[in-house]
C-alpha cells in the first residue's frame, strides 16, 4: 500500500537559552537543546495541519479516487476498544497528547522533572477556526485546546476498525498523522462527523484537512463513505486550481 506524505512540514518553535543559568527552578520554555533532566521527549511526526501545495492536493485527489466506497453501518463503537487514551505508543517516555501539543504549539513551556514532556502552556494557531489560542494546563483550561482525530474513532470503527485487533486500534488512535491540536469547541462540534457533514470553518485549513483525511485512509486502507468522498473531491479539486492553501 502506498504511504505518501501529503503535507510540507510546518513546525514553529521558540528557542530560549538563558546564558549562565544553572538548574531551572520553575517551568521552562521547551527547547530541542535542553539537557539533563529537562531533555525533551522525542517529537511526534510532522503536524497534519500544514500548508498543502497544488501538486500534493492533486496527488490526494488521485488517491481519493482509488479508495473503495462503503456506506455500511457497523454498530457497537466504544472508545475503550481503541485502548488507553493517549498511550505512549512510540515509547519516547511521553504520552501522545503531550507529544502533539509540543509539536503543534509555539512558545511551549513544559513541566520541570518530566523530561520535557508535560506541556504547561503554549500558543496555538488553530487550523480549524484561524484563531490564536493561549493554552494553559488545568482541570478546565486544558479544554481550550484539544487533540482531534482527523478520522473520528467512531467513524473509523464503522469503516473497518471493528474488525481490527486491539493493538491495531490503539496504534491508529495514537498515530501522529491522524492527530492535530485544535480549538476545543470546534473539535466538540465536529464530534464523529466525516467531511460530508463537517469541514473546518477556516478556508486556510480545508486543503490540509482534506489531504490528511485521504492520506490516513490510504495508509490504513479505509473505505470511505459516498458523502465524504463527494465533499473531499470538491475541496481537493478547488485546492488544485487555487494553489496552496
Secondary structure, 3 states (H helix, E strand, C coil): CCCCCCCCCCCCCCCCCCCCCCCCCCCEECCCCCCHHHCCCCCCCCCCCCCCCHHHHHHHHHHHHHCCECCCCCCCCCHHHHCCCCCCCCCCCCCHHHHHHHHHCEEEEECCCCCCCCEEEEEEECCCCCCEEEEECCCCHHHHEEEEECCCHHHHHHCCHHHCCHHHHHHHHCCHHHEEEEEHHHHHHHCCCCCCCCCCCCHHHHHHHHHHHHHHHHHHCCCECHHHHHHHHHHHHHHHHHCCC
